[in-house]
Amino acid sequence: MFIDNLKATWKLIGTIINRKKAQRGTLIQKLLCKGKCYNDKASICCQLNSYFINVGHDLAAKLPNYNISPTYFIRRRFQLVVRYVDNQRSV
């Protein structure tokens, strides 16, 4: 980083994260999903939405089912300490 030059630092950060907007031609022209080809914007959008809506559930369904409490995996014991704070009293 440029310690003494904030403008150069932010320019470098902008370059790294690629702040430039997507250029024309980078849109999805075709999408192959489950053996079917989609090439219009509405159906591509629908297929992508369907994928992202269901991906969590679909992956969770593939996980093995263990009848173990989540607390079993917590090995450390934690102690909760609650103190009364009087906002009216100044210190």
C-alpha positions in Angstrom: 0.0 0.0 0.0 1.0 3.6 -0.4 1.3 4.8 3.2 1.6 8.5 2.3 -0.7 8.6 -0.7 -4.3 7.8 0.0 -5.4 8.5 -3.5 -3.0 5.9 -4.9 -4.0 3.5 -2.2 -7.7 3.7 -3.1 -6.9 3.5 -6.8 -5.0 0.2 -6.1 -7.9 -1.1 -4.0 -10.3 -0.2 -6.8 -8.1 -2.1 -9.3 -7.9 -5.1 -7.1 -11.7 -5.4 -6.6 -12.4 -4.5 -10.2 -14.9 -1.7 -9.6 -15.5 -1.3 -13.3 -19.0 -2.3 -14.4 -19.4 -5.4 -16.5 -18.8 -4.6 -20.1 -21.3 -5.5 -22.9 -20.8 -9.0 -24.1 -20.3 -10.5 -20.7 -23.9 -11.4 -20.3 -24.9 -15.1 -20.3 -25.9 -15.9 -23.8 -26.7 -19.6 -23.2 -27.3 -21.8 -20.2 -27.2 -25.6 -20.2 -29.1 -26.9 -17.2 -30.1 -30.6 -16.7 -29.4 -31.3 -20.4 -31.6 -28.5 -21.7 -30.3 -25.4 -23.4 -31.8 -22.0 -22.5 -30.9 -19.0 -24.6 -33.5 -16.2 -23.8 -33.0 -13.8 -20.9 -36.2 -14.8 -19.1 -35.6 -18.5 -19.0 -31.9 -18.1 -18.1 -33.0 -15.8 -15.2 -35.6 -18.4 -14.1 -33.1 -21.2 -14.2 -30.5 -19.3 -12.2 -33.1 -18.2 -9.6 -34.4 -21.8 -9.3 -30.8 -23.0 -8.7 -29.9 -20.4 -6.1 -33.3 -20.8 -4.3 -32.8 -24.6 -4.0 -29.1 -25.1 -3.7 -29.1 -24.9 0.2 -31.9 -27.4 0.6 -30.5 -29.7 -2.1 -27.1 -29.8 -0.5 -28.5 -30.3 3.0 -30.6 -33.2 1.8 -27.3 -34.9 0.6 -25.8 -34.7 4.1 -25.9 -37.8 6.3 -28.4 -37.5 9.1 -26.8 -37.8 12.6 -28.9 -37.9 15.7 -26.3 -36.0 17.7 -27.0 -32.7 19.5 -25.0 -29.8 18.2 -23.8 -29.2 21.7 -21.9 -32.5 21.6 -19.3 -30.8 19.4 -18.7 -27.9 21.8 -15.9 -29.1 24.0 -15.4 -26.0 26.1 -17.7 -24.9 28.9 -18.7 -21.3 28.8 -19.9 -19.3 31.8 -22.3 -16.5 31.3 -21.8 -13.5 33.5 -24.5 -10.8 33.7 -24.0 -7.6 35.6 -26.5 -5.0 36.4 -25.7 -1.6 35.0 -27.3 1.5 36.5 -27.5 4.2 33.8 -28.7 6.7 36.3 -25.5 6.5 38.4 -22.4 8.4 37.2 -19.0 6.9 37.9 
